[in-house]
Every structure is written in C-alpha cells, then in structure tokens.
Amino acid sequence: MLVQGVDGASTHRDELSYAYDWALAVGTPVLAARAGVVVEACDVFRAGAPKPEYRPLANHVVLRHADGLYSRYFHLKQGS
C-alpha cells in the first residue's frame, strides 16, 4: 500500500521530491523496479525511527540504471 507519494509529505522535498513510501509486511521481498547495477549498499543498522537524526542511519541499496538515472531503496531490514 502506498503511504506517501511525490511531494506528499514534509519528508518528500528537495532531493526526495520523487520518493514513494510503501507499507509492506516485514519479510516482504523488495525487488528493483528497473534493471541496474548496485553502486552502494548498507546493511548494518538494526533499528531506526522517523526522526531527522536517523535519516543517514538506514539500510539501503542504490542502483545505477543504463540511462544514468539512479534508484534508491531505503529502510530495509538488516540482513535482507
């Protein structure tokens, strides 16, 4: 289920203006929307919160696509 969409909340401004937030059950597989090459990944955080100080502390994967665009997937479960 879509929770927040483009420019849909105060957290989706500036570089995040095209961000989407999806509500998924823990353990739901997250697949890339487009083919790409993994250029960054972080899988070390066990916890987080919707507070500004936690923003840089999120498990994530960044993909570079053939056309030069990037996709970022954040708030992933540790070990996933």
PDB file of N, CA, C and O in Angstrom:
ATOM      1  N   MET A   1       0.842  -1.173   0.000  1.00  0.00           N
ATOM      2  CA  MET A   1       0.000   0.000   0.000  1.00  0.00           C
ATOM      3  C   MET A   1       0.890   1.240   0.000  1.00  0.00           C
ATOM      4  O   MET A   1       1.844   1.318   0.774  1.00  0.00           O
ATOM      5  N   LEU A   2       0.586   2.208  -0.861  1.00  0.00           N
ATOM      6  CA  LEU A   2       1.321   3.463  -0.916  1.00  0.00           C
ATOM      7  C   LEU A   2       0.971   4.312   0.301  1.00  0.00           C
ATOM      8  O   LEU A   2      -0.203   4.561   0.577  1.00  0.00           O
ATOM      9  N   VAL A   3       1.993   4.753   1.024  1.00  0.00           N
ATOM     10  CA  VAL A   3       1.794   5.562   2.223  1.00  0.00           C
ATOM     11  C   VAL A   3       2.021   7.041   1.924  1.00  0.00           C
ATOM     12  O   VAL A   3       1.247   7.893   2.360  1.00  0.00           O
ATOM     13  N   GLN A   4       3.093   7.343   1.173  1.00  0.00           N
ATOM     14  CA  GLN A   4       3.394   8.711   0.783  1.00  0.00           C
ATOM     15  C   GLN A   4       3.871   8.713  -0.662  1.00  0.00           C
ATOM     16  O   GLN A   4       4.601   7.817  -1.084  1.00  0.00           O
ATOM     17  N   GLY A   5       3.457   9.718  -1.412  1.00  0.00           N
ATOM     18  CA  GLY A   5       3.866   9.813  -2.801  1.00  0.00           C
ATOM     19  C   GLY A   5       4.663  11.069  -3.076  1.00  0.00           C
ATOM     20  O   GLY A   5       5.132  11.736  -2.154  1.00  0.00           O
ATOM     21  N   VAL A   6       4.811  11.384  -4.332  1.00  0.00           N
ATOM     22  CA  VAL A   6       5.592  12.529  -4.774  1.00  0.00           C
ATOM     23  C   VAL A   6       5.083  13.808  -4.117  1.00  0.00           C
ATOM     24  O   VAL A   6       3.893  14.120  -4.174  1.00  0.00           O
ATOM     25  N   ASP A   7       5.999  14.541  -3.496  1.00  0.00           N
ATOM     26  CA  ASP A   7       5.670  15.775  -2.774  1.00  0.00           C
ATOM     27  C   ASP A   7       4.499  15.583  -1.814  1.00  0.00           C
ATOM     28  O   ASP A   7       3.742  16.518  -1.551  1.00  0.00           O
ATOM     29  N   GLY A   8       4.357  14.381  -1.302  1.00  0.00           N
ATOM     30  CA  GLY A   8       3.202  14.075  -0.478  1.00  0.00           C
ATOM     31  C   GLY A   8       3.355  14.343   0.991  1.00  0.00           C
ATOM     32  O   GLY A   8       2.389  14.207   1.742  1.00  0.00           O
ATOM     33  N   ALA A   9       4.529  14.717   1.427  1.00  0.00           N
ATOM     34  CA  ALA A   9       4.728  14.956   2.854  1.00  0.00           C
ATOM     35  C   ALA A   9       5.942  15.852   3.047  1.00  0.00           C
ATOM     36  O   ALA A   9       6.723  16.077   2.123  1.00  0.00           O
ATOM     37  N   SER A  10       6.081  16.344   4.234  1.00  0.00           N
ATOM     38  CA  SER A  10       7.222  17.219   4.517  1.00  0.00           C
ATOM     39  C   SER A  10       8.547  16.480   4.355  1.00  0.00           C
ATOM     40  O   SER A  10       9.582  17.121   4.171  1.00  0.00           O
ATOM     41  N   THR A  11       8.542  15.170   4.417  1.00  0.00           N
ATOM     42  CA  THR A  11       9.774  14.400   4.239  1.00  0.00           C
ATOM     43  C   THR A  11      10.119  14.197   2.775  1.00  0.00           C
ATOM     44  O   THR A  11      11.210  13.714   2.470  1.00  0.00           O
ATOM     45  N   HIS A  12       9.231  14.548   1.864  1.00  0.00           N
ATOM     46  CA  HIS A  12       9.464  14.348   0.433  1.00  0.00           C
ATOM     47  C   HIS A  12       9.649  15.686  -0.273  1.00  0.00           C
ATOM     48  O   HIS A  12       8.827  16.093  -1.095  1.00  0.00           O
ATOM     49  N   ARG A  13      10.721  16.344   0.057  1.00  0.00           N
ATOM     50  CA  ARG A  13      11.043  17.640  -0.543  1.00  0.00           C
ATOM     51  C   ARG A  13      12.467  17.584  -1.108  1.00  0.00           C
ATOM     52  O   ARG A  13      13.232  16.672  -0.796  1.00  0.00           O
ATOM     53  N   ASP A  14      12.803  18.550  -1.924  1.00  0.00           N
ATOM     54  CA  ASP A  14      14.140  18.694  -2.496  1.00  0.00           C
ATOM     55  C   ASP A  14      14.573  17.399  -3.192  1.00  0.00           C
ATOM     56  O   ASP A  14      13.891  16.936  -4.106  1.00  0.00           O
ATOM     57  N   GLU A  15      15.696  16.811  -2.770  1.00  0.00           N
ATOM     58  CA  GLU A  15      16.196  15.612  -3.458  1.00  0.00           C
ATOM     59  C   GLU A  15      15.287  14.400  -3.276  1.00  0.00           C
ATOM     60  O   GLU A  15      15.438  13.408  -3.988  1.00  0.00           O
ATOM     61  N   LEU A  16      14.361  14.464  -2.351  1.00  0.00           N
ATOM     62  CA  LEU A  16      13.429  13.352  -2.129  1.00  0.00           C
ATOM     63  C   LEU A  16      12.043  13.636  -2.706  1.00  0.00           C
ATOM     64  O   LEU A  16      11.086  12.932  -2.384  1.00  0.00           O
ATOM     65  N   SER A  17      11.926  14.643  -3.543  1.00  0.00           N
ATOM     66  CA  SER A  17      10.612  15.036  -4.044  1.00  0.00           C
ATOM     67  C   SER A  17       9.953  13.971  -4.911  1.00  0.00           C
ATOM     68  O   SER A  17       8.744  14.029  -5.136  1.00  0.00           O
ATOM     69  N   TYR A  18      10.717  13.004  -5.401  1.00  0.00           N
ATOM     70  CA  TYR A  18      10.135  11.919  -6.203  1.00  0.00           C
ATOM     71  C   TYR A  18      10.075  10.605  -5.431  1.00  0.00           C
ATOM     72  O   TYR A  18       9.944   9.538  -6.029  1.00  0.00           O
ATOM     73  N   ALA A  19      10.170  10.679  -4.123  1.00  0.00           N
ATOM     74  CA  ALA A  19      10.186   9.479  -3.287  1.00  0.00           C
ATOM     75  C   ALA A  19       8.776   8.933  -3.069  1.00  0.00           C
ATOM     76  O   ALA A  19       7.799   9.678  -2.999  1.00  0.00           O
ATOM     77  N   TYR A  20       8.709   7.640  -2.966  1.00  0.00           N
ATOM     78  CA  TYR A  20       7.470   6.938  -2.617  1.00  0.00           C
ATOM     79  C   TYR A  20       7.741   6.079  -1.393  1.00  0.00           C
ATOM     80  O   TYR A  20       8.801   5.461  -1.293  1.00  0.00           O
ATOM     81  N   ASP A  21       6.812   6.034  -0.479  1.00  0.00           N
ATOM     82  CA  ASP A  21       6.906   5.164   0.692  1.00  0.00           C
ATOM     83  C   ASP A  21       5.798   4.126   0.597  1.00  0.00           C
ATOM     84  O   ASP A  21       4.635   4.456   0.368  1.00  0.00           O
ATOM     85  N   TRP A  22       6.176   2.874   0.776  1.00  0.00           N
ATOM     86  CA  TRP A  22       5.231   1.760   0.691  1.00  0.00           C
ATOM     87  C   TRP A  22       5.167   1.053   2.039  1.00  0.00           C
ATOM     88  O   TRP A  22       6.199   0.831   2.672  1.00  0.00           O
ATOM     89  N   ALA A  23       3.983   0.705   2.475  1.00  0.00           N
ATOM     90  CA  ALA A  23       3.799  -0.085   3.691  1.00  0.00           C
ATOM     91  C   ALA A  23       3.821  -1.552   3.285  1.00  0.00           C
ATOM     92  O   ALA A  23       2.963  -2.013   2.532  1.00  0.00           O
ATOM     93  N   LEU A  24       4.799  -2.272   3.786  1.00  0.00           N
ATOM     94  CA  LEU A  24       4.943  -3.699   3.486  1.00  0.00           C
ATOM     95  C   LEU A  24       5.124  -4.466   4.781  1.00  0.00           C
ATOM     96  O   LEU A  24       5.703  -3.953   5.738  1.00  0.00           O
ATOM     97  N   ALA A  25       4.639  -5.668   4.811  1.00  0.00           N
ATOM     98  CA  ALA A  25       4.863  -6.529   5.973  1.00  0.00           C
ATOM     99  C   ALA A  25       6.339  -6.893   6.036  1.00  0.00           C
ATOM    100  O   ALA A  25       6.982  -7.076   5.002  1.00  0.00           O
ATOM    101  N   VAL A  26       6.880  -6.999   7.250  1.00  0.00           N
ATOM    102  CA  VAL A  26       8.267  -7.414   7.415  1.00  0.00           C
ATOM    103  C   VAL A  26       8.455  -8.757   6.733  1.00  0.00           C
ATOM    104  O   VAL A  26       7.659  -9.678   6.918  1.00  0.00           O
ATOM    105  N   GLY A  27       9.511  -8.860   5.944  1.00  0.00           N
ATOM    106  CA  GLY A  27       9.790 -10.092   5.223  1.00  0.00           C
ATOM    107  C   GLY A  27       9.306 -10.095   3.787  1.00  0.00           C
ATOM    108  O   GLY A  27       9.610 -11.021   3.036  1.00  0.00           O
ATOM    109  N   THR A  28       8.546  -9.061   3.386  1.00  0.00           N
ATOM    110  CA  THR A  28       8.090  -8.969   2.009  1.00  0.00           C
ATOM    111  C   THR A  28       9.283  -8.711   1.098  1.00  0.00           C
ATOM    112  O   THR A  28      10.061  -7.795   1.368  1.00  0.00           O
ATOM    113  N   PRO A  29       9.455  -9.482   0.032  1.00  0.00           N
ATOM    114  CA  PRO A  29      10.577  -9.226  -0.880  1.00  0.00           C
ATOM    115  C   PRO A  29      10.449  -7.844  -1.530  1.00  0.00           C
ATOM    116  O   PRO A  29       9.359  -7.436  -1.931  1.00  0.00           O
ATOM    117  N   VAL A  30      11.569  -7.135  -1.628  1.00  0.00           N
ATOM    118  CA  VAL A  30      11.622  -5.842  -2.303  1.00  0.00           C
ATOM    119  C   VAL A  30      12.485  -6.046  -3.544  1.00  0.00           C
ATOM    120  O   VAL A  30      13.666  -6.376  -3.440  1.00  0.00           O
ATOM    121  N   LEU A  31      11.891  -5.849  -4.708  1.00  0.00           N
ATOM    122  CA  LEU A  31      12.582  -6.044  -5.977  1.00  0.00           C
ATOM    123  C   LEU A  31      12.771  -4.712  -6.667  1.00  0.00           C
ATOM    124  O   LEU A  31      11.952  -3.806  -6.509  1.00  0.00           O
ATOM    125  N   ALA A  32      13.841  -4.585  -7.430  1.00  0.00           N
ATOM    126  CA  ALA A  32      14.101  -3.348  -8.161  1.00  0.00           C
ATOM    127  C   ALA A  32      13.048  -3.142  -9.232  1.00  0.00           C
ATOM    128  O   ALA A  32      12.613  -4.094  -9.879  1.00  0.00           O
ATOM    129  N   ALA A  33      12.641  -1.895  -9.416  1.00  0.00           N
ATOM    130  CA  ALA A  33      11.646  -1.564 -10.432  1.00  0.00           C
ATOM    131  C   ALA A  33      12.234  -1.612 -11.838  1.00  0.00           C
ATOM    132  O   ALA A  33      11.504  -1.795 -12.812  1.00  0.00           O
ATOM    133  N   ARG A  34      13.558  -1.448 -11.947  1.00  0.00           N
ATOM    134  CA  ARG A  34      14.245  -1.464 -13.236  1.00  0.00           C
ATOM    135  C   ARG A  34      15.588  -2.158 -13.068  1.00  0.00           C
ATOM    136  O   ARG A  34      16.134  -2.203 -11.966  1.00  0.00           O
ATOM    137  N   ALA A  35      16.116  -2.695 -14.154  1.00  0.00           N
ATOM    138  CA  ALA A  35      17.447  -3.304 -14.132  1.00  0.00           C
ATOM    139  C   ALA A  35      18.488  -2.232 -13.844  1.00  0.00           C
ATOM    140  O   ALA A  35      18.344  -1.082 -14.258  1.00  0.00           O
ATOM    141  N   GLY A  36      19.533  -2.621 -13.132  1.00  0.00           N
ATOM    142  CA  GLY A  36      20.603  -1.683 -12.825  1.00  0.00           C
ATOM    143  C   GLY A  36      21.755  -2.386 -12.149  1.00  0.00           C
ATOM    144  O   GLY A  36      21.710  -3.589 -11.890  1.00  0.00           O
ATOM    145  N   VAL A  37      22.787  -1.615 -11.868  1.00  0.00           N
ATOM    146  CA  VAL A  37      23.986  -2.108 -11.199  1.00  0.00           C
ATOM    147  C   VAL A  37      24.007  -1.527  -9.790  1.00  0.00           C
ATOM    148  O   VAL A  37      23.800  -0.327  -9.610  1.00  0.00           O
ATOM    149  N   VAL A  38      24.254  -2.366  -8.798  1.00  0.00           N
ATOM    150  CA  VAL A  38      24.355  -1.892  -7.418  1.00  0.00           C
ATOM    151  C   VAL A  38      25.637  -1.068  -7.289  1.00  0.00           C
ATOM    152  O   VAL A  38      26.733  -1.559  -7.562  1.00  0.00           O
ATOM    153  N   VAL A  39      25.485   0.189  -6.870  1.00  0.00           N
ATOM    154  CA  VAL A  39      26.644   1.062  -6.692  1.00  0.00           C
ATOM    155  C   VAL A  39      26.878   1.406  -5.223  1.00  0.00           C
ATOM    156  O   VAL A  39      27.920   1.957  -4.870  1.00  0.00           O
ATOM    157  N   GLU A  40      25.912   1.080  -4.370  1.00  0.00           N
ATOM    158  CA  GLU A  40      26.076   1.317  -2.938  1.00  0.00           C
ATOM    159  C   GLU A  40      25.080   0.437  -2.201  1.00  0.00           C
ATOM    160  O   GLU A  40      23.961   0.216  -2.662  1.00  0.00           O
ATOM    161  N   ALA A  41      25.510  -0.058  -1.049  1.00  0.00           N
ATOM    162  CA  ALA A  41      24.618  -0.852  -0.210  1.00  0.00           C
ATOM    163  C   ALA A  41      25.055  -0.710   1.239  1.00  0.00           C
ATOM    164  O   ALA A  41      26.248  -0.625   1.530  1.00  0.00           O
ATOM    165  N   CYS A  42      24.096  -0.685   2.137  1.00  0.00           N
ATOM    166  CA  CYS A  42      24.356  -0.612   3.571  1.00  0.00           C
ATOM    167  C   CYS A  42      23.399  -1.577   4.258  1.00  0.00           C
ATOM    168  O   CYS A  42      22.196  -1.567   3.997  1.00  0.00           O
ATOM    169  N   ASP A  43      23.948  -2.411   5.141  1.00  0.00           N
ATOM    170  CA  ASP A  43      23.142  -3.445   5.802  1.00  0.00           C
ATOM    171  C   ASP A  43      23.601  -3.641   7.248  1.00  0.00           C
ATOM    172  O   ASP A  43      23.736  -4.777   7.702  1.00  0.00           O
ATOM    173  N   VAL A  44      23.839  -2.558   7.965  1.00  0.00           N
ATOM    174  CA  VAL A  44      24.408  -2.676   9.308  1.00  0.00           C
ATOM    175  C   VAL A  44      23.497  -2.213  10.442  1.00  0.00           C
ATOM    176  O   VAL A  44      23.813  -2.439  11.610  1.00  0.00           O
ATOM    177  N   PHE A  45      22.383  -1.574  10.124  1.00  0.00           N
ATOM    178  CA  PHE A  45      21.542  -0.989  11.165  1.00  0.00           C
ATOM    179  C   PHE A  45      20.405  -1.920  11.564  1.00  0.00           C
ATOM    180  O   PHE A  45      19.741  -2.510  10.712  1.00  0.00           O
ATOM    181  N   ARG A  46      20.187  -2.045  12.887  1.00  0.00           N
ATOM    182  CA  ARG A  46      19.121  -2.911  13.405  1.00  0.00           C
ATOM    183  C   ARG A  46      17.848  -2.148  13.719  1.00  0.00           C
ATOM    184  O   ARG A  46      16.766  -2.733  13.758  1.00  0.00           O
ATOM    185  N   ALA A  47      17.966  -0.845  13.942  1.00  0.00           N
ATOM    186  CA  ALA A  47      16.794  -0.073  14.363  1.00  0.00           C
ATOM    187  C   ALA A  47      16.833   1.305  13.727  1.00  0.00           C
ATOM    188  O   ALA A  47      17.852   1.729  13.181  1.00  0.00           O
ATOM    189  N   GLY A  48      15.707   1.993  13.807  1.00  0.00           N
ATOM    190  CA  GLY A  48      15.607   3.349  13.286  1.00  0.00           C
ATOM    191  C   GLY A  48      14.345   3.990  13.813  1.00  0.00           C
ATOM    192  O   GLY A  48      13.612   3.395  14.603  1.00  0.00           O
ATOM    193  N   ALA A  49      14.101   5.198  13.372  1.00  0.00           N
ATOM    194  CA  ALA A  49      12.902   5.920  13.807  1.00  0.00           C
ATOM    195  C   ALA A  49      12.659   7.061  12.833  1.00  0.00           C
ATOM    196  O   ALA A  49      13.574   7.482  12.126  1.00  0.00           O
ATOM    197  N   PRO A  50      11.428   7.566  12.792  1.00  0.00           N
ATOM    198  CA  PRO A  50      11.121   8.680  11.875  1.00  0.00           C
ATOM    199  C   PRO A  50      11.572  10.030  12.446  1.00  0.00           C
ATOM    200  O   PRO A  50      10.770  10.955  12.583  1.00  0.00           O
ATOM    201  N   LYS A  51      12.841  10.129  12.769  1.00  0.00           N
ATOM    202  CA  LYS A  51      13.411  11.362  13.304  1.00  0.00           C
ATOM    203  C   LYS A  51      14.565  11.786  12.402  1.00  0.00           C
ATOM    204  O   LYS A  51      15.254  10.931  11.846  1.00  0.00           O
ATOM    205  N   PRO A  52      14.785  13.082  12.247  1.00  0.00           N
ATOM    206  CA  PRO A  52      15.848  13.555  11.350  1.00  0.00           C
ATOM    207  C   PRO A  52      17.219  12.953  11.640  1.00  0.00           C
ATOM    208  O   PRO A  52      17.978  12.689  10.708  1.00  0.00           O
ATOM    209  N   GLU A  53      17.550  12.733  12.893  1.00  0.00           N
ATOM    210  CA  GLU A  53      18.875  12.201  13.216  1.00  0.00           C
ATOM    211  C   GLU A  53      19.075  10.757  12.745  1.00  0.00           C
ATOM    212  O   GLU A  53      20.210  10.288  12.658  1.00  0.00           O
ATOM    213  N   TYR A  54      17.987  10.055  12.442  1.00  0.00           N
ATOM    214  CA  TYR A  54      18.093   8.687  11.942  1.00  0.00           C
ATOM    215  C   TYR A  54      18.170   8.620  10.412  1.00  0.00           C
ATOM    216  O   TYR A  54      18.419   7.554   9.851  1.00  0.00           O
ATOM    217  N   ARG A  55      17.960   9.746   9.746  1.00  0.00           N
ATOM    218  CA  ARG A  55      17.913   9.734   8.280  1.00  0.00           C
ATOM    219  C   ARG A  55      19.149   9.084   7.645  1.00  0.00           C
ATOM    220  O   ARG A  55      18.996   8.262   6.742  1.00  0.00           O
ATOM    221  N   PRO A  56      20.360   9.422   8.083  1.00  0.00           N
ATOM    222  CA  PRO A  56      21.516   8.785   7.446  1.00  0.00           C
ATOM    223  C   PRO A  56      21.775   7.363   7.941  1.00  0.00           C
ATOM    224  O   PRO A  56      22.679   6.694   7.439  1.00  0.00           O
ATOM    225  N   LEU A  57      21.008   6.898   8.905  1.00  0.00           N
ATOM    226  CA  LEU A  57      21.226   5.582   9.504  1.00  0.00           C
ATOM    227  C   LEU A  57      20.192   4.584   9.000  1.00  0.00           C
ATOM    228  O   LEU A  57      19.406   4.057   9.787  1.00  0.00           O
ATOM    229  N   ALA A  58      20.184   4.325   7.718  1.00  0.00           N
ATOM    230  CA  ALA A  58      19.182   3.432   7.146  1.00  0.00           C
ATOM    231  C   ALA A  58      19.841   2.414   6.225  1.00  0.00           C
ATOM    232  O   ALA A  58      20.682   2.767   5.398  1.00  0.00           O
ATOM    233  N   ASN A  59      19.459   1.166   6.371  1.00  0.00           N
ATOM    234  CA  ASN A  59      19.901   0.145   5.424  1.00  0.00           C
ATOM    235  C   ASN A  59      19.314   0.486   4.061  1.00  0.00           C
ATOM    236  O   ASN A  59      18.146   0.859   3.953  1.00  0.00           O
ATOM    237  N   HIS A  60      20.131   0.357   3.025  1.00  0.00           N
ATOM    238  CA  HIS A  60      19.667   0.766   1.708  1.00  0.00           C
ATOM    239  C   HIS A  60      20.470   0.114   0.588  1.00  0.00           C
ATOM    240  O   HIS A  60      21.535  -0.460   0.811  1.00  0.00           O
ATOM    241  N   VAL A  61      19.930   0.220  -0.613  1.00  0.00           N
ATOM    242  CA  VAL A  61      20.606  -0.203  -1.839  1.00  0.00           C
ATOM    243  C   VAL A  61      20.405   0.911  -2.863  1.00  0.00           C
ATOM    244  O   VAL A  61      19.303   1.440  -3.008  1.00  0.00           O
ATOM    245  N   VAL A  62      21.478   1.262  -3.570  1.00  0.00           N
ATOM    246  CA  VAL A  62      21.406   2.268  -4.631  1.00  0.00           C
ATOM    247  C   VAL A  62      21.773   1.587  -5.947  1.00  0.00           C
ATOM    248  O   VAL A  62      22.790   0.900  -6.041  1.00  0.00           O
ATOM    249  N   LEU A  63      20.935   1.786  -6.957  1.00  0.00           N
ATOM    250  CA  LEU A  63      21.173   1.206  -8.284  1.00  0.00           C
ATOM    251  C   LEU A  63      21.418   2.315  -9.302  1.00  0.00           C
ATOM    252  O   LEU A  63      20.773   3.363  -9.266  1.00  0.00           O
ATOM    253  N   ARG A  64      22.371   2.064 -10.221  1.00  0.00           N
ATOM    254  CA  ARG A  64      22.576   2.945 -11.368  1.00  0.00           C
ATOM    255  C   ARG A  64      22.006   2.241 -12.587  1.00  0.00           C
ATOM    256  O   ARG A  64      22.357   1.095 -12.867  1.00  0.00           O
ATOM    257  N   HIS A  65      21.133   2.918 -13.309  1.00  0.00           N
ATOM    258  CA  HIS A  65      20.490   2.339 -14.482  1.00  0.00           C
ATOM    259  C   HIS A  65      21.255   2.718 -15.751  1.00  0.00           C
ATOM    260  O   HIS A  65      22.055   3.654 -15.744  1.00  0.00           O
ATOM    261  N   ALA A  66      21.007   1.993 -16.827  1.00  0.00           N
ATOM    262  CA  ALA A  66      21.728   2.185 -18.086  1.00  0.00           C
ATOM    263  C   ALA A  66      21.611   3.611 -18.620  1.00  0.00           C
ATOM    264  O   ALA A  66      22.517   4.079 -19.309  1.00  0.00           O
ATOM    265  N   ASP A  67      20.522   4.309 -18.320  1.00  0.00           N
ATOM    266  CA  ASP A  67      20.335   5.676 -18.820  1.00  0.00           C
ATOM    267  C   ASP A  67      20.957   6.735 -17.916  1.00  0.00           C
ATOM    268  O   ASP A  67      20.798   7.932 -18.156  1.00  0.00           O
ATOM    269  N   GLY A  68      21.676   6.287 -16.860  1.00  0.00           N
ATOM    270  CA  GLY A  68      22.345   7.214 -15.962  1.00  0.00           C
ATOM    271  C   GLY A  68      21.532   7.648 -14.763  1.00  0.00           C
ATOM    272  O   GLY A  68      22.053   8.340 -13.888  1.00  0.00           O
ATOM    273  N   LEU A  69      20.270   7.261 -14.696  1.00  0.00           N
ATOM    274  CA  LEU A  69      19.442   7.573 -13.530  1.00  0.00           C
ATOM    275  C   LEU A  69      19.726   6.585 -12.407  1.00  0.00           C
ATOM    276  O   LEU A  69      20.259   5.500 -12.641  1.00  0.00           O
ATOM    277  N   TYR A  70      19.367   6.968 -11.194  1.00  0.00           N
ATOM    278  CA  TYR A  70      19.590   6.140 -10.018  1.00  0.00           C
ATOM    279  C   TYR A  70      18.270   5.862  -9.311  1.00  0.00           C
ATOM    280  O   TYR A  70      17.348   6.677  -9.346  1.00  0.00           O
ATOM    281  N   SER A  71      18.193   4.709  -8.675  1.00  0.00           N
ATOM    282  CA  SER A  71      17.081   4.368  -7.779  1.00  0.00           C
ATOM    283  C   SER A  71      17.680   4.073  -6.417  1.00  0.00           C
ATOM    284  O   SER A  71      18.741   3.457  -6.309  1.00  0.00           O
ATOM    285  N   ARG A  72      16.991   4.517  -5.385  1.00  0.00           N
ATOM    286  CA  ARG A  72      17.448   4.273  -4.019  1.00  0.00           C
ATOM    287  C   ARG A  72      16.326   3.591  -3.244  1.00  0.00           C
ATOM    288  O   ARG A  72      15.185   4.052  -3.247  1.00  0.00           O
ATOM    289  N   TYR A  73      16.658   2.504  -2.592  1.00  0.00           N
ATOM    290  CA  TYR A  73      15.703   1.749  -1.782  1.00  0.00           C
ATOM    291  C   TYR A  73      16.187   1.820  -0.329  1.00  0.00           C
ATOM    292  O   TYR A  73      17.256   1.311   0.007  1.00  0.00           O
ATOM    293  N   PHE A  74      15.383   2.459   0.520  1.00  0.00           N
ATOM    294  CA  PHE A  74      15.781   2.693   1.925  1.00  0.00           C
ATOM    295  C   PHE A  74      14.852   1.965   2.890  1.00  0.00           C
ATOM    296  O   PHE A  74      13.798   1.449   2.517  1.00  0.00           O
ATOM    297  N   HIS A  75      15.289   1.950   4.143  1.00  0.00           N
ATOM    298  CA  HIS A  75      14.531   1.392   5.262  1.00  0.00           C
ATOM    299  C   HIS A  75      14.359  -0.112   5.107  1.00  0.00           C
ATOM    300  O   HIS A  75      13.284  -0.653   5.364  1.00  0.00           O
ATOM    301  N   LEU A  76      15.425  -0.781   4.683  1.00  0.00           N
ATOM    302  CA  LEU A  76      15.394  -2.227   4.512  1.00  0.00           C
ATOM    303  C   LEU A  76      15.791  -2.919   5.797  1.00  0.00           C
ATOM    304  O   LEU A  76      16.587  -2.394   6.575  1.00  0.00           O
ATOM    305  N   LYS A  77      15.236  -4.095   6.019  1.00  0.00           N
ATOM    306  CA  LYS A  77      15.545  -4.887   7.217  1.00  0.00           C
ATOM    307  C   LYS A  77      17.004  -5.352   7.172  1.00  0.00           C
ATOM    308  O   LYS A  77      17.503  -5.775   6.130  1.00  0.00           O
ATOM    309  N   GLN A  78      17.667  -5.265   8.310  1.00  0.00           N
ATOM    310  CA  GLN A  78      19.049  -5.736   8.384  1.00  0.00           C
ATOM    311  C   GLN A  78      19.115  -7.212   8.011  1.00  0.00           C
ATOM    312  O   GLN A  78      18.286  -8.006   8.455  1.00  0.00           O
ATOM    313  N   GLY A  79      20.082  -7.570   7.212  1.00  0.00           N
ATOM    314  CA  GLY A  79      20.263  -8.953   6.797  1.00  0.00           C
ATOM    315  C   GLY A  79      19.433  -9.343   5.589  1.00  0.00           C
ATOM    316  O   GLY A  79      19.435 -10.501   5.171  1.00  0.00           O
ATOM    317  N   SER A  80      18.722  -8.372   5.028  1.00  0.00           N
ATOM    318  CA  SER A  80      17.859  -8.732   3.894  1.00  0.00           C
ATOM    319  C   SER A  80      18.595  -8.600   2.579  1.00  0.00           C
ATOM    320  O   SER A  80      18.021  -8.863   1.522  1.00  0.00           O
TER     321      SER A  80
END
